[in-house]
Amino acid sequence: MRILNSTVAEKISLSNSKNNFYAFLWHAIFLALCQKFMDIDTIIPAMLIDAGGNAIHVGFLTAILVGGGKLAQLAFVPFLSNKLYKKNIY
């Protein structure tokens, strides 16, 4: 892994760092809230059953929620694993 030189580190100002931190907190709060809604044991299955779904529909929903993210990761791993850096640091 490359170590950042001093010129790159000097470009990150305190106000920019604070702004990034607050944006991260905002994102983390809403991500945690959405994960609770999308949990396979809570609200979404109950809403699906109230809308007229049955056990098969809840099973498909559970498979999508558990395996959907893993399927996307498997699709993009060959593309990202061949890169030295995921983001240019200069």
C-alpha positions as CSV (number, residue, x, y, z in Angstrom):
1,M,0.0,0.0,0.0
2,R,1.3,3.4,-0.9
3,I,1.8,6.1,1.8
4,L,0.4,9.5,1.0
5,N,2.9,12.2,0.7
6,S,2.6,15.5,2.6
7,T,1.1,17.5,-0.4
8,V,-1.9,15.2,-0.6
9,A,-2.4,15.3,3.2
10,E,-2.1,19.1,3.2
11,K,-5.0,19.4,0.7
12,I,-7.4,17.9,3.2
13,S,-8.6,20.9,5.2
14,L,-10.3,20.9,8.5
15,S,-13.6,22.2,7.1
16,N,-13.6,19.6,4.4
17,S,-12.9,16.9,7.0
18,K,-15.7,18.1,9.2
19,N,-18.1,18.2,6.2
20,N,-17.2,14.6,5.3
21,F,-17.7,13.5,8.9
22,Y,-21.2,15.0,9.1
23,A,-22.1,13.5,5.7
24,F,-20.9,10.1,6.9
25,L,-23.0,10.4,10.1
26,W,-26.1,11.4,8.0
27,H,-25.6,8.4,5.7
28,A,-25.0,6.0,8.6
29,I,-28.2,7.1,10.4
30,F,-30.4,6.5,7.4
31,L,-28.6,3.3,6.5
32,A,-29.2,1.9,10.0
33,L,-32.9,3.0,9.7
34,C,-33.3,1.4,6.3
35,Q,-31.6,-1.8,7.4
36,K,-34.2,-2.2,10.3
37,F,-37.0,-1.8,7.8
38,M,-35.5,-4.3,5.4
39,D,-34.6,-6.9,8.0
40,I,-36.0,-10.3,7.1
41,D,-37.6,-10.6,10.5
42,T,-39.4,-7.3,10.9
43,I,-41.5,-4.9,8.8
44,I,-41.1,-5.9,5.1
45,P,-42.5,-9.4,5.6
46,A,-45.3,-8.2,7.7
47,M,-46.2,-5.6,5.0
48,L,-46.0,-8.3,2.3
49,I,-48.4,-10.6,4.2
50,D,-50.8,-7.7,4.8
51,A,-50.7,-6.9,1.1
52,G,-51.8,-10.4,0.2
53,G,-48.6,-12.4,0.0
54,N,-48.1,-15.9,1.3
55,A,-45.2,-18.0,2.6
56,I,-43.8,-18.4,-0.9
57,H,-43.6,-14.7,-1.4
58,V,-41.9,-14.2,2.0
59,G,-39.4,-16.9,1.0
60,F,-38.6,-15.2,-2.3
61,L,-38.2,-11.9,-0.4
62,T,-35.9,-13.4,2.1
63,A,-33.8,-15.0,-0.6
64,I,-33.5,-11.6,-2.3
65,L,-32.6,-9.8,0.9
66,V,-30.0,-12.3,2.0
67,G,-28.5,-13.2,-1.4
68,G,-29.0,-10.2,-3.5
69,G,-26.1,-8.2,-2.2
70,K,-23.8,-11.2,-2.4
71,L,-24.8,-11.7,-6.1
72,A,-23.8,-8.1,-6.9
73,Q,-20.5,-8.6,-5.1
74,L,-19.8,-11.7,-7.1
75,A,-20.5,-9.9,-10.3
76,F,-18.1,-7.0,-9.6
77,V,-15.2,-8.9,-7.9
78,P,-13.4,-9.7,-11.1
79,F,-13.5,-6.1,-12.2
80,L,-12.2,-4.7,-8.9
81,S,-9.7,-7.3,-8.0
82,N,-7.4,-6.5,-11.0
83,K,-7.1,-2.8,-9.9
84,L,-4.1,-1.5,-8.0
85,Y,-6.1,1.2,-6.4
86,K,-9.8,1.6,-6.4
87,K,-9.5,5.3,-6.5
88,N,-6.8,7.6,-7.8
89,I,-5.0,9.3,-4.9
90,Y,-3.6,12.2,-6.9
